[in-house]
Amino acid sequence: MNRSADFKQKEVINISDGRRLGFVSDIEINLEDGRIESIIIPGGGKFFGIIGKDSEVVIPWDRIKKIGEDIILVDMDERLIRKYFE
């Protein structure tokens, strides 16, 4: 069983292109049934968290392929990833 705090220490990697997307910043939980709906990682382009884009990438639970000790493997469309990280 994983705690929500455990997710914030894991790096997210897209298996379709091998890109490192970052670390989990938050999770969305369905309170009615207690299931995780998605994980959220900050978008790219910010300089020291101050200057630049202020976006988040929401990764639905069904796009998560494997959760390991240190990483989370996801399968995301490359076009969506480019939108947030370039």
BELCORRA-V427106 format. One record per residue. RES is the residue in three letters. NEAR is the number of other C-alpha atoms within 12 Angstrom. Layout:
# BELCORRA-V427106
<<RES NEAR> <RES NEAR>>
This chain:
# BELCORRA-V427106
<<MET 8> <ASN 14> <ARG 14> <SER 21> <ALA 15> <ASP 21> <PHE 29> <LYS 24> <GLN 22> <LYS 29> <GLU 28> <VAL 37> <ILE 30> <ASN 27> <ILE 22> <SER 19> <ASP 17> <GLY 17> <ARG 21> <ARG 25> <LEU 39> <GLY 32> <PHE 28> <VAL 32> <SER 27> <ASP 26> <ILE 28> <GLU 21> <ILE 18> <ASN 12> <LEU 10> <GLU 8> <ASP 8> <GLY 10> <ARG 18> <ILE 23> <GLU 21> <SER 25> <ILE 36> <ILE 32> <ILE 34> <PRO 29> <GLY 29> <GLY 26> <GLY 21> <LYS 17> <PHE 11> <PHE 10> <GLY 13> <ILE 10> <ILE 11> <GLY 16> <LYS 19> <ASP 18> <SER 21> <GLU 27> <VAL 30> <VAL 28> <ILE 34> <PRO 21> <TRP 24> <ASP 17> <ARG 23> <ILE 26> <LYS 20> <LYS 20> <ILE 22> <GLY 18> <GLU 16> <ASP 18> <ILE 25> <ILE 34> <LEU 32> <VAL 35> <ASP 26> <MET 29> <ASP 19> <GLU 19> <ARG 12> <LEU 18> <ILE 31> <ARG 18> <LYS 17> <TYR 24> <PHE 24> <GLU 16>>
